[in-house]
Amino acid sequence: MEQRVSFITLGVADLSRAREFYETLGWRALPQSNETVAFFQCGGIVFALFSRQSLAEDANVAPYGEGFAGIALAHNVREKHEVDAVLAEAEAAGGRILKRGEDAFWGGYTGYFSDLDNHVWEVAWNPQGVISEDGSFHFSSE
């Protein structure tokens, strides 16, 4: 298997509500989106929203579990102050702040929010990272 992630798909309770949340954050749905799925181009990967029930059926698993799902998505920013700005945007769009921005033990600055379906997002500034024009993240070679 090649080392690559092509899609990240979140199972959501209400697709139109979830799509509106991400669009309120400034994301633009791709034309391939329809009433059953929303696609967003994110650098070299596609971020998708799909009915939680349908996604669970497709994977042949139960649609609901208990507690933290053991995964966090991350949105890295170019400047430290952008962490707090993105957290404020998420909160204004209806997201819930889990952890306000603070200095991290590894030298960066980070905070967390959850979207309307409780998917956890980290917002981080990493002084060792470089974000390209296309939005892709890379560690600096220095």
Phi, psi and omega in degrees: 000131177288149180281095185199142169244123183261321182226148163236121182243127176257133172276126185236154181287323183222104186300314182295321178295316180294317179299318179297321178302309182291325176292327176296330176282359177100004179283146180247122179291145177283155180298340179285351178293153177209195183289349181250348181204146174239132180244139177228127177282126180231087184061235183271006178234166175249131175260129184233149173243133184215151177307130180301318179299312181294321179295318178296317178299318181298323181270356180063045177228167177291142184285342183226142176231190183247140170069201183295132183280355177081021179217143173226135173272156181230140174239107179271147181241163184279330184231148183305315184295340180292337179302308181295325178294317180292319177300318178296320177299315180297318180294318179296331180277356179112359178287167182247127178284124178265326180206120177296159180301137177205159177297138182259153181301336184268006174103355179260199180220129190211154174209171183226147169222163172243146178279189185294341178253018178067024171284132186272130177240130169265138172246122189222145167248124181242114182295347178263004184254156176232131176251118182287169178304325181280002178091356181287145181258137177219146172283140179292153182273000181274000000 
